[in-house]
Amino acid sequence: MKLPVVAIVGRPNVGKSSLLNCLARRRVSIVDETPGVTRDRVTALIEHEDVTFELVDTGGIGMVDRDDLEEHVERQIEKAVHDANAIIFLADVRDGITALDRDVARRLRERSREIPVFLAVNKVDHAGLEAGVAEFHRLGFGDPFAVSAKEIFGTRDLLDAVTAKLWPTGDIDTEPVMKLAVVGRQNVGKSTFVNAIAREERVIVSEVPGTTRDAVDVHFTKDGRSFVVIDTAGVKQKSSVKSAVEFYSQTRTEAAVRRADVVLLILDASDEITRADKRLGDFIASESRICIIVANKWDLTGGNVATEAYAKYLRDRLPGLLYAPVAFTTAKDSRNIQATIDLAQSLFKQGRKRIGTGELNRVLEAIREQNPPRAKGSKVPKFFYATQVGTLPPSFVIFVNQPSWFAQDYRRYVANSFRQSLGFEEIALDIRWRARTREEKPGSKAGKKAERKAEKARKTKGGGAKRKKIGRGSGSGRGRGQS
């Protein structure tokens, strides 16, 4: 079933991104006092009563972009308005009706003959501002909704009205089958890659460095299954991050890596590996994320570099991602894009595999017999048993007598042996080493409790908490400051 789409539209700095974050109950869009921060269409899935819909944040109508991207932003807004099943027209009570508000109203009047348009007046942060909402009747969209994204005021009334005009979706499964994060430094072709997957101009593509600021979720369907591709801002050296917006962009990229099932590390094949590439590769490896290294702009190498030689070059420069397969693409021509997605699906399937405790411990015993850990004086490292506690990435806990007695190179040896023996050759593994108490034997209550604790810790690290519904008692009530 196709989900309804609701677009938030308005002039710059009326709080469109704040409202999206408020309704999504998480930080999706970057919020900053700088006008024109949002450029692309940023989306979130909202659940209210028996309706699930896609909420779209847009750039400010009439914005002046310092990088001359107004035309690109306007196309994104037009696309959002065209595709929407309902529109939230947002204004700012503190400024009253401005000339730009009237321009937005004129643009939306024709669309309002086809779909419902709800006028919401934001930043009604205290009771003294409510009287100012009345003048917005003059815009001609009926009774305006007084809301405060900051204080979570009035959002339930707005949601009730919006969802009443949408079709019920019931208990439709909105969890994507696979989440792909597209990451890399600036101008390596990430947004072009995302548009090639979506087969439309879903995100803005420009030669201007830093065009993408938010982590933009792009939903698409293949073979009847839904996926999410997350386009991210280009990473920079920390010393090069100059503004709050750039800092938030970098933070969003790191969060996208953590919540993705598969990370696509996009590189410019025509350029050398940089410190920013290495830092991002190290971060992906430290988070134990399943990864594909994508050598983009392969056409610019002129056929002078063999794929085998370039893959070896990558292994030398990105040693933390030795396990990651390499794909060669030219995103602007959509070359090898589908093959890369198919490879991601294959790794995704591997990452969901579970290994029985018996098989896992037979492999662990074979490792111990073939290459036992070395003792240091009276400190003799001993294995007890291992268990799998999670997937995506496959996560294991190995119980030993003392974790600190196992050297790092031996831990890498165990991880590589697990990959080769358990069918995880091309994906990352998350392996935790833990000291086992006498009571923590396989099958015991304490042992099972330890496994549950390890699984909970893994989910917390990976941001695996389930999304909460926005409904009664969820913090979107009529009263101010309710939580």
One Martini backbone bead per residue (centre of mass of N, CA, C, O) as a GRO file, in nm:
protein
  483
    1MET     BB    1   0.095   0.037   0.023
    2LYS     BB    2   0.058   0.363  -0.021
    3LEU     BB    3   0.175   0.639   0.123
    4PRO     BB    4   0.114   0.921   0.247
    5VAL     BB    5   0.178   1.276   0.169
    6VAL     BB    6   0.337   1.540   0.366
    7ALA     BB    7   0.391   1.888   0.332
    8ILE     BB    8   0.620   2.138   0.432
    9VAL     BB    9   0.540   2.488   0.390
   10GLY     BB   10   0.753   2.786   0.349
   11ARG     BB   11   0.929   3.013   0.459
   12PRO     BB   12   1.195   3.111   0.603
   13ASN     BB   13   1.218   3.054   0.947
   14VAL     BB   14   0.933   2.902   1.068
   15GLY     BB   15   0.992   2.578   1.152
   16LYS     BB   16   0.990   2.317   0.973
   17SER     BB   17   1.212   2.136   1.101
   18SER     BB   18   1.098   2.144   1.390
   19LEU     BB   19   0.829   2.007   1.321
   20LEU     BB   20   0.937   1.744   1.216
   21ASN     BB   21   1.088   1.665   1.476
   22CYS     BB   22   0.843   1.671   1.661
   23LEU     BB   23   0.669   1.451   1.506
   24ALA     BB   24   0.915   1.234   1.504
   25ARG     BB   25   1.080   1.237   1.779
   26ARG     BB   26   1.339   1.345   1.618
   27ARG     BB   27   1.645   1.418   1.465
   28VAL     BB   28   1.638   1.501   1.126
   29SER     BB   29   1.661   1.798   1.099
   30ILE     BB   30   1.829   2.079   1.067
   31VAL     BB   31   1.867   2.332   1.326
   32ASP     BB   32   1.886   2.686   1.240
   33GLU     BB   33   1.919   3.035   1.212
   34THR     BB   34   2.006   2.986   0.938
   35PRO     BB   35   1.916   3.055   0.639
   36GLY     BB   36   1.873   2.777   0.426
   37VAL     BB   37   1.950   2.487   0.531
   38THR     BB   38   1.729   2.366   0.372
   39ARG     BB   39   1.719   2.184   0.047
   40ASP     BB   40   1.612   1.923   0.068
   41ARG     BB   41   1.415   1.645   0.097
   42VAL     BB   42   1.295   1.572   0.417
   43THR     BB   43   1.216   1.262   0.587
   44ALA     BB   44   0.931   1.108   0.769
   45LEU     BB   45   0.771   0.874   0.967
   46ILE     BB   46   0.424   0.888   1.064
   47GLU     BB   47   0.230   0.800   1.360
   48HIS     BB   48  -0.141   0.821   1.368
   49GLU     BB   49  -0.323   0.615   1.483
   50ASP     BB   50  -0.427   0.468   1.161
   51VAL     BB   51  -0.180   0.647   1.046
   52THR     BB   52   0.068   0.646   0.785
   53PHE     BB   53   0.319   0.895   0.701
   54GLU     BB   54   0.493   1.117   0.485
   55LEU     BB   55   0.715   1.361   0.591
   56VAL     BB   56   0.802   1.687   0.440
   57ASP     BB   57   1.082   1.875   0.413
   58THR     BB   58   1.154   2.213   0.310
   59GLY     BB   59   1.246   2.471   0.163
   60GLY     BB   60   1.249   2.806   0.142
   61ILE     BB   61   1.046   3.030   0.016
   62GLY     BB   62   1.262   3.278  -0.110
   63MET     BB   63   1.538   3.202  -0.088
   64VAL     BB   64   1.888   3.292  -0.026
   65ASP     BB   65   2.162   3.145  -0.168
   66ARG     BB   66   2.509   3.144  -0.130
   67ASP     BB   67   2.530   2.907  -0.379
   68ASP     BB   68   2.309   2.937  -0.601
   69LEU     BB   69   2.045   2.709  -0.532
   70GLU     BB   70   1.749   2.801  -0.582
   71GLU     BB   71   1.657   2.630  -0.826
   72HIS     BB   72   1.690   2.356  -0.687
   73VAL     BB   73   1.503   2.408  -0.445
   74GLU     BB   74   1.247   2.470  -0.609
   75ARG     BB   75   1.221   2.187  -0.736
   76GLN     BB   76   1.182   2.040  -0.466
   77ILE     BB   77   0.924   2.188  -0.383
   78GLU     BB   78   0.749   2.123  -0.630
   79LYS     BB   79   0.762   1.818  -0.593
   80ALA     BB   80   0.633   1.809  -0.310
   81VAL     BB   81   0.363   1.945  -0.391
   82HIS     BB   82   0.284   1.745  -0.618
   83ASP     BB   83   0.303   1.469  -0.427
   84ALA     BB   84   0.101   1.561  -0.234
   85ASN     BB   85  -0.194   1.496  -0.014
   86ALA     BB   86  -0.079   1.722   0.182
   87ILE     BB   87  -0.058   2.053   0.347
   88ILE     BB   88   0.170   2.248   0.545
   89PHE     BB   89   0.126   2.582   0.624
   90LEU     BB   90   0.390   2.781   0.745
   91ALA     BB   91   0.414   3.015   1.014
   92ASP     BB   92   0.491   3.329   1.204
   93VAL     BB   93   0.370   3.496   1.476
   94ARG     BB   94   0.599   3.716   1.527
   95ASP     BB   95   0.575   3.845   1.216
   96GLY     BB   96   0.340   3.784   1.080
   97ILE     BB   97   0.235   3.896   0.782
   98THR     BB   98   0.407   3.851   0.490
   99ALA     BB   99   0.500   3.871   0.169
  100LEU     BB  100   0.590   3.569   0.154
  101ASP     BB  101   0.328   3.449   0.260
  102ARG     BB  102   0.158   3.548   0.018
  103ASP     BB  103   0.314   3.392  -0.194
  104VAL     BB  104   0.256   3.112  -0.082
  105ALA     BB  105  -0.051   3.131  -0.098
  106ARG     BB  106  -0.067   3.163  -0.406
  107ARG     BB  107   0.073   2.888  -0.475
  108LEU     BB  108  -0.148   2.708  -0.298
  109ARG     BB  109  -0.436   2.769  -0.406
  110GLU     BB  110  -0.456   2.572  -0.646
  111ARG     BB  111  -0.385   2.311  -0.483
  112SER     BB  112  -0.636   2.337  -0.280
  113ARG     BB  113  -0.844   2.215  -0.498
  114GLU     BB  114  -0.715   1.906  -0.458
  115ILE     BB  115  -0.593   1.957  -0.167
  116PRO     BB  116  -0.523   1.982   0.154
  117VAL     BB  117  -0.472   2.290   0.346
  118PHE     BB  118  -0.275   2.369   0.638
  119LEU     BB  119  -0.272   2.625   0.868
  120ALA     BB  120   0.028   2.705   1.052
  121VAL     BB  121   0.123   2.865   1.360
  122ASN     BB  122   0.423   2.934   1.485
  123LYS     BB  123   0.571   3.013   1.795
  124VAL     BB  124   0.356   2.952   2.033
  125ASP     BB  125   0.524   2.963   2.335
  126HIS     BB  126   0.289   3.148   2.458
  127ALA     BB  127  -0.010   3.285   2.550
  128GLY     BB  128   0.057   3.585   2.443
  129LEU     BB  129   0.057   3.478   2.122
  130GLU     BB  130  -0.236   3.381   2.038
  131ALA     BB  131  -0.367   3.646   1.927
  132GLY     BB  132  -0.187   3.650   1.654
  133VAL     BB  133  -0.338   3.423   1.486
  134ALA     BB  134  -0.596   3.560   1.362
  135GLU     BB  135  -0.470   3.719   1.110
  136PHE     BB  136  -0.430   3.447   0.928
  137HIS     BB  137  -0.711   3.441   0.792
  138ARG     BB  138  -0.628   3.631   0.542
  139LEU     BB  139  -0.502   3.386   0.366
  140GLY     BB  140  -0.748   3.165   0.307
  141PHE     BB  141  -0.727   2.871   0.514
  142GLY     BB  142  -0.880   2.921   0.751
  143ASP     BB  143  -0.826   2.792   1.047
  144PRO     BB  144  -0.567   2.831   1.238
  145PHE     BB  145  -0.291   2.667   1.380
  146ALA     BB  146  -0.167   2.660   1.698
  147VAL     BB  147   0.191   2.631   1.736
  148SER     BB  148   0.475   2.447   1.906
  149ALA     BB  149   0.765   2.290   1.851
  150LYS     BB  150   0.915   2.355   2.116
  151GLU     BB  151   0.647   2.294   2.323
  152ILE     BB  152   0.441   2.093   2.216
  153PHE     BB  153   0.198   2.267   2.072
  154GLY     BB  154  -0.089   2.165   1.884
  155THR     BB  155  -0.013   1.892   1.729
  156ARG     BB  156  -0.262   1.715   1.763
  157ASP     BB  157  -0.468   1.883   1.610
  158LEU     BB  158  -0.313   1.874   1.346
  159LEU     BB  159  -0.301   1.565   1.312
  160ASP     BB  160  -0.602   1.510   1.317
  161ALA     BB  161  -0.669   1.679   1.061
  162VAL     BB  162  -0.480   1.544   0.858
  163THR     BB  163  -0.560   1.235   0.897
  164ALA     BB  164  -0.867   1.277   0.820
  165LYS     BB  165  -0.765   1.318   0.498
  166LEU     BB  166  -0.659   1.034   0.509
  167TRP     BB  167  -0.574   0.717   0.462
  168PRO     BB  168  -0.586   0.423   0.604
  169THR     BB  169  -0.308   0.190   0.712
  170GLY     BB  170  -0.277   0.071   0.977
  171ASP     BB  171  -0.044  -0.215   1.010
  172ILE     BB  172   0.172  -0.124   0.837
  173ASP     BB  173   0.486  -0.201   0.715
  174THR     BB  174   0.760   0.047   0.763
  175GLU     BB  175   0.995  -0.133   0.755
  176PRO     BB  176   1.276  -0.165   0.610
  177VAL     BB  177   1.468  -0.402   0.465
  178MET     BB  178   1.692  -0.175   0.382
  179LYS     BB  179   1.978   0.020   0.491
  180LEU     BB  180   2.147   0.280   0.311
  181ALA     BB  181   2.464   0.434   0.335
  182VAL     BB  182   2.588   0.733   0.181
  183VAL     BB  183   2.938   0.786   0.188
  184GLY     BB  184   3.169   1.072   0.200
  185ARG     BB  185   3.325   1.298   0.060
  186GLN     BB  186   3.339   1.562  -0.117
  187ASN     BB  187   3.264   1.522  -0.453
  188VAL     BB  188   3.209   1.186  -0.525
  189GLY     BB  189   2.881   1.124  -0.590
  190LYS     BB  190   2.639   1.067  -0.392
  191SER     BB  191   2.384   1.207  -0.513
  192THR     BB  192   2.407   1.074  -0.789
  193PHE     BB  193   2.373   0.788  -0.680
  194VAL     BB  194   2.092   0.824  -0.556
  195ASN     BB  195   1.948   0.912  -0.821
  196ALA     BB  196   2.012   0.646  -0.971
  197ILE     BB  197   1.834   0.473  -0.788
  198ALA     BB  198   1.562   0.657  -0.804
  199ARG     BB  199   1.531   0.786  -1.097
  200GLU     BB  200   1.578   1.086  -0.978
  201GLU     BB  201   1.567   1.416  -0.846
  202ARG     BB  202   1.599   1.382  -0.509
  203VAL     BB  203   1.876   1.530  -0.503
  204ILE     BB  204   2.111   1.762  -0.495
  205VAL     BB  205   2.328   1.856  -0.769
  206SER     BB  206   2.668   1.982  -0.722
  207GLU     BB  207   2.985   2.145  -0.731
  208VAL     BB  208   2.924   2.238  -0.457
  209PRO     BB  209   3.046   2.221  -0.164
  210GLY     BB  210   2.804   2.114   0.066
  211THR     BB  211   2.510   2.075  -0.042
  212THR     BB  212   2.477   1.856   0.158
  213ARG     BB  213   2.344   1.841   0.503
  214ASP     BB  214   2.160   1.629   0.538
  215ALA     BB  215   2.008   1.325   0.615
  216VAL     BB  216   1.865   1.162   0.337
  217ASP     BB  217   1.571   0.991   0.297
  218VAL     BB  218   1.521   0.732   0.048
  219HIS     BB  219   1.241   0.590  -0.085
  220PHE     BB  220   1.214   0.251  -0.219
  221THR     BB  221   1.128   0.003  -0.476
  222LYS     BB  222   1.200  -0.361  -0.493
  223ASP     BB  223   1.034  -0.634  -0.553
  224GLY     BB  224   0.815  -0.526  -0.326
  225ARG     BB  225   1.043  -0.375  -0.161
  226SER     BB  226   1.159  -0.173   0.093
  227PHE     BB  227   1.380   0.113   0.096
  228VAL     BB  228   1.675   0.289   0.226
  229VAL     BB  229   1.845   0.587   0.131
  230ILE     BB  230   2.131   0.762   0.267
  231ASP     BB  231   2.206   1.082   0.234
  232THR     BB  232   2.515   1.264   0.279
  233ALA     BB  233   2.745   1.448   0.400
  234GLY     BB  234   3.050   1.559   0.354
  235VAL     BB  235   3.341   1.484   0.475
  236LYS     BB  236   3.571   1.630   0.714
  237GLN     BB  237   3.797   1.774   0.865
  238LYS     BB  238   3.777   1.895   1.177
  239SER     BB  239   3.945   2.161   1.111
  240SER     BB  240   3.718   2.238   0.868
  241VAL     BB  241   3.500   2.295   1.076
  242LYS     BB  242   3.316   2.617   1.101
  243SER     BB  243   3.013   2.531   1.163
  244ALA     BB  244   2.720   2.423   1.291
  245VAL     BB  245   2.613   2.293   1.032
  246GLU     BB  246   2.865   2.119   0.976
  247PHE     BB  247   2.857   1.965   1.241
  248TYR     BB  248   2.575   1.837   1.203
  249SER     BB  249   2.644   1.691   0.940
  250GLN     BB  250   2.859   1.504   1.059
  251THR     BB  251   2.676   1.374   1.273
  252ARG     BB  252   2.469   1.254   1.072
  253THR     BB  253   2.667   1.065   0.932
  254GLU     BB  254   2.736   0.891   1.177
  255ALA     BB  255   2.440   0.804   1.231
  256ALA     BB  256   2.399   0.664   0.955
  257VAL     BB  257   2.605   0.443   0.999
  258ARG     BB  258   2.471   0.317   1.256
  259ARG     BB  259   2.169   0.267   1.109
  260ALA     BB  260   2.288   0.092   0.905
  261ASP     BB  261   2.325  -0.208   0.727
  262VAL     BB  262   2.466  -0.063   0.476
  263VAL     BB  263   2.774   0.071   0.360
  264LEU     BB  264   2.860   0.329   0.122
  265LEU     BB  265   3.184   0.397   0.016
  266ILE     BB  266   3.263   0.682  -0.150
  267LEU     BB  267   3.487   0.718  -0.425
  268ASP     BB  268   3.740   0.879  -0.614
  269ALA     BB  269   3.904   0.717  -0.869
  270SER     BB  270   4.066   0.990  -0.977
  271ASP     BB  271   4.168   0.990  -0.681
  272GLU     BB  272   4.314   1.008  -0.394
  273ILE     BB  273   4.354   0.904  -0.090
  274THR     BB  274   4.242   1.050   0.201
  275ARG     BB  275   4.211   1.138   0.524
  276ALA     BB  276   3.901   1.136   0.516
  277ASP     BB  277   3.871   0.851   0.408
  278LYS     BB  278   4.023   0.708   0.640
  279ARG     BB  279   3.850   0.808   0.874
  280LEU     BB  280   3.584   0.681   0.770
  281GLY     BB  281   3.686   0.390   0.752
  282ASP     BB  282   3.753   0.364   1.056
  283PHE     BB  283   3.467   0.419   1.158
  284ILE     BB  284   3.325   0.182   1.023
  285ALA     BB  285   3.503  -0.035   1.159
  286SER     BB  286   3.445   0.049   1.462
  287GLU     BB  287   3.121  -0.018   1.404
  288SER     BB  288   3.084  -0.285   1.244
  289ARG     BB  289   3.018  -0.238   0.938
  290ILE     BB  290   2.868  -0.301   0.660
  291CYS     BB  291   3.063  -0.291   0.344
  292ILE     BB  292   3.108  -0.084   0.047
  293ILE     BB  293   3.342  -0.008  -0.192
  294VAL     BB  294   3.308   0.283  -0.405
  295ALA     BB  295   3.431   0.333  -0.729
  296ASN     BB  296   3.392   0.626  -0.857
  297LYS     BB  297   3.450   0.758  -1.163
  298TRP     BB  298   3.578   0.535  -1.359
  299ASP     BB  299   3.588   0.691  -1.635
  300LEU     BB  300   3.836   0.888  -1.542
  301THR     BB  301   4.072   0.666  -1.576
  302GLY     BB  302   4.081   0.563  -1.888
  303GLY     BB  303   4.172   0.251  -1.853
  304ASN     BB  304   4.466   0.259  -1.678
  305VAL     BB  305   4.317   0.081  -1.454
  306ALA     BB  306   4.304  -0.192  -1.276
  307THR     BB  307   4.094  -0.339  -1.061
  308GLU     BB  308   4.304  -0.504  -0.899
  309ALA     BB  309   4.499  -0.270  -0.840
  310TYR     BB  310   4.293  -0.088  -0.692
  311ALA     BB  311   4.215  -0.286  -0.468
  312LYS     BB  312   4.500  -0.298  -0.347
  313TYR     BB  313   4.520   0.004  -0.285
  314LEU     BB  314   4.286   0.003  -0.081
  315ARG     BB  315   4.405  -0.203   0.123
  316ASP     BB  316   4.651  -0.022   0.193
  317ARG     BB  317   4.471   0.242   0.282
  318LEU     BB  318   4.219   0.039   0.409
  319PRO     BB  319   4.271  -0.191   0.646
  320GLY     BB  320   3.987  -0.195   0.806
  321LEU     BB  321   3.848  -0.294   0.500
  322LEU     BB  322   3.931  -0.585   0.394
  323TYR     BB  323   3.635  -0.720   0.382
  324ALA     BB  324   3.549  -0.523   0.163
  325PRO     BB  325   3.402  -0.483  -0.115
  326VAL     BB  326   3.433  -0.386  -0.466
  327ALA     BB  327   3.294  -0.116  -0.658
  328PHE     BB  328   3.234  -0.008  -1.004
  329THR     BB  329   3.142   0.332  -1.093
  330THR     BB  330   2.899   0.550  -1.290
  331ALA     BB  331   2.658   0.751  -1.186
  332LYS     BB  332   2.589   0.949  -1.428
  333ASP     BB  333   2.533   0.661  -1.605
  334SER     BB  334   2.434   0.416  -1.424
  335ARG     BB  335   2.690   0.241  -1.374
  336ASN     BB  336   2.663  -0.039  -1.168
  337ILE     BB  337   2.429   0.011  -0.963
  338GLN     BB  338   2.260  -0.249  -0.947
  339ALA     BB  339   2.497  -0.436  -0.869
  340THR     BB  340   2.546  -0.294  -0.596
  341ILE     BB  341   2.268  -0.353  -0.473
  342ASP     BB  342   2.287  -0.660  -0.496
  343LEU     BB  343   2.532  -0.680  -0.311
  344ALA     BB  344   2.394  -0.558  -0.062
  345GLN     BB  345   2.180  -0.779  -0.038
  346SER     BB  346   2.378  -1.010   0.013
  347LEU     BB  347   2.502  -0.891   0.274
  348PHE     BB  348   2.238  -0.864   0.427
  349LYS     BB  349   2.184  -1.167   0.435
  350GLN     BB  350   2.439  -1.245   0.587
  351GLY     BB  351   2.387  -1.051   0.840
  352ARG     BB  352   2.117  -1.237   0.928
  353LYS     BB  353   2.271  -1.467   1.018
  354ARG     BB  354   2.256  -1.767   1.213
  355ILE     BB  355   2.440  -1.937   1.469
  356GLY     BB  356   2.484  -2.207   1.621
  357THR     BB  357   2.628  -2.292   1.914
  358GLY     BB  358   2.760  -2.555   1.827
  359GLU     BB  359   2.908  -2.454   1.572
  360LEU     BB  360   3.060  -2.220   1.705
  361ASN     BB  361   3.222  -2.404   1.914
  362ARG     BB  362   3.368  -2.573   1.703
  363VAL     BB  363   3.527  -2.341   1.583
  364LEU     BB  364   3.664  -2.251   1.846
  365GLU     BB  365   3.812  -2.521   1.895
  366ALA     BB  366   3.975  -2.518   1.630
  367ILE     BB  367   4.130  -2.262   1.695
  368ARG     BB  368   4.266  -2.364   1.956
  369GLU     BB  369   4.414  -2.609   1.826
  370GLN     BB  370   4.569  -2.459   1.594
  371ASN     BB  371   4.582  -2.159   1.774
  372PRO     BB  372   4.676  -2.093   2.061
  373PRO     BB  373   4.698  -1.895   2.311
  374ARG     BB  374   4.929  -1.710   2.469
  375ALA     BB  375   5.128  -1.717   2.735
  376LYS     BB  376   5.202  -1.505   3.038
  377GLY     BB  377   5.326  -1.696   3.224
  378SER     BB  378   5.060  -1.740   3.446
  379LYS     BB  379   4.893  -1.633   3.197
  380VAL     BB  380   4.613  -1.829   3.084
  381PRO     BB  381   4.433  -1.840   2.816
  382LYS     BB  382   4.067  -1.903   2.808
  383PHE     BB  383   3.814  -2.081   2.677
  384PHE     BB  384   3.462  -2.150   2.684
  385TYR     BB  385   3.241  -1.972   2.508
  386ALA     BB  386   2.996  -1.906   2.244
  387THR     BB  387   2.763  -1.642   2.124
  388GLN     BB  388   2.486  -1.524   1.961
  389VAL     BB  389   2.326  -1.177   1.985
  390GLY     BB  390   2.324  -1.084   1.669
  391THR     BB  391   2.249  -0.864   1.390
  392LEU     BB  392   2.352  -0.631   1.192
  393PRO     BB  393   2.577  -0.731   1.280
  394PRO     BB  394   2.729  -0.999   1.362
  395SER     BB  395   2.701  -1.101   1.709
  396PHE     BB  396   2.947  -1.174   1.968
  397VAL     BB  397   3.022  -1.381   2.257
  398ILE     BB  398   3.326  -1.436   2.441
  399PHE     BB  399   3.408  -1.658   2.688
  400VAL     BB  400   3.650  -1.593   2.943
  401ASN     BB  401   3.878  -1.552   3.192
  402GLN     BB  402   4.062  -1.302   3.042
  403PRO     BB  403   4.060  -1.056   2.811
  404SER     BB  404   4.352  -0.915   2.856
  405TRP     BB  405   4.509  -1.192   2.758
  406PHE     BB  406   4.417  -1.103   2.469
  407ALA     BB  407   4.546  -1.019   2.192
  408GLN     BB  408   4.484  -0.830   1.916
  409ASP     BB  409   4.592  -1.029   1.697
  410TYR     BB  410   4.419  -1.268   1.801
  411ARG     BB  411   4.145  -1.140   1.761
  412ARG     BB  412   4.175  -1.112   1.454
  413TYR     BB  413   4.207  -1.413   1.402
  414VAL     BB  414   3.928  -1.495   1.504
  415ALA     BB  415   3.761  -1.319   1.313
  416ASN     BB  416   3.870  -1.444   1.048
  417SER     BB  417   3.783  -1.735   1.117
  418PHE     BB  418   3.483  -1.680   1.132
  419ARG     BB  419   3.444  -1.584   0.844
  420GLN     BB  420   3.550  -1.843   0.696
  421SER     BB  421   3.367  -2.064   0.863
  422LEU     BB  422   3.064  -1.891   0.860
  423GLY     BB  423   3.010  -1.699   0.597
  424PHE     BB  424   3.174  -1.386   0.646
  425GLU     BB  425   3.389  -1.270   0.435
  426GLU     BB  426   3.237  -0.956   0.365
  427ILE     BB  427   3.192  -0.895   0.680
  428ALA     BB  428   3.129  -0.764   0.970
  429LEU     BB  429   3.223  -0.816   1.316
  430ASP     BB  430   3.084  -0.838   1.649
  431ILE     BB  431   3.324  -0.882   1.911
  432ARG     BB  432   3.300  -0.997   2.242
  433TRP     BB  433   3.487  -0.990   2.547
  434ARG     BB  434   3.429  -1.212   2.834
  435ALA     BB  435   3.403  -1.267   3.160
  436ARG     BB  436   3.346  -1.570   3.334
  437THR     BB  437   3.166  -1.690   3.559
  438ARG     BB  438   3.080  -1.972   3.722
  439GLU     BB  439   2.765  -1.940   3.652
  440GLU     BB  440   2.834  -1.882   3.332
  441LYS     BB  441   2.682  -2.118   3.178
  442PRO     BB  442   2.556  -2.292   2.945
  443GLY     BB  443   2.201  -2.255   3.011
  444SER     BB  444   2.204  -2.078   3.232
  445LYS     BB  445   2.066  -1.815   3.383
  446ALA     BB  446   2.322  -1.636   3.380
  447GLY     BB  447   2.393  -1.686   3.084
  448LYS     BB  448   2.130  -1.572   2.961
  449LYS     BB  449   2.158  -1.294   3.090
  450ALA     BB  450   2.422  -1.220   2.946
  451GLU     BB  451   2.308  -1.233   2.660
  452ARG     BB  452   2.090  -1.013   2.697
  453LYS     BB  453   2.288  -0.787   2.777
  454ALA     BB  454   2.453  -0.790   2.514
  455GLU     BB  455   2.215  -0.727   2.324
  456LYS     BB  456   2.138  -0.456   2.452
  457ALA     BB  457   2.412  -0.316   2.402
  458ARG     BB  458   2.406  -0.340   2.094
  459LYS     BB  459   2.146  -0.177   2.042
  460THR     BB  460   2.237   0.085   2.176
  461LYS     BB  461   2.477   0.137   1.986
  462GLY     BB  462   2.286   0.106   1.707
  463GLY     BB  463   1.998   0.234   1.744
  464GLY     BB  464   1.749  -0.006   1.799
  465ALA     BB  465   1.514   0.150   1.864
  466LYS     BB  466   1.192   0.182   1.862
  467ARG     BB  467   0.941   0.335   1.722
  468LYS     BB  468   0.718   0.571   1.820
  469LYS     BB  469   0.412   0.666   1.865
  470ILE     BB  470   0.184   0.920   1.767
  471GLY     BB  471  -0.020   0.979   2.044
  472ARG     BB  472  -0.171   0.927   2.308
  473GLY     BB  473   0.060   1.027   2.543
  474SER     BB  474   0.330   1.121   2.341
  475GLY     BB  475   0.373   1.458   2.343
  476SER     BB  476   0.109   1.591   2.152
  477GLY     BB  477  -0.052   1.777   2.313
  478ARG     BB  478  -0.240   2.057   2.405
  479GLY     BB  479  -0.057   2.112   2.617
  480ARG     BB  480   0.194   2.271   2.753
  481GLY     BB  481   0.487   2.085   2.790
  482GLN     BB  482   0.423   1.814   2.723
  483SER     BB  483   0.562   1.453   2.785
   0.00000   0.00000   0.00000
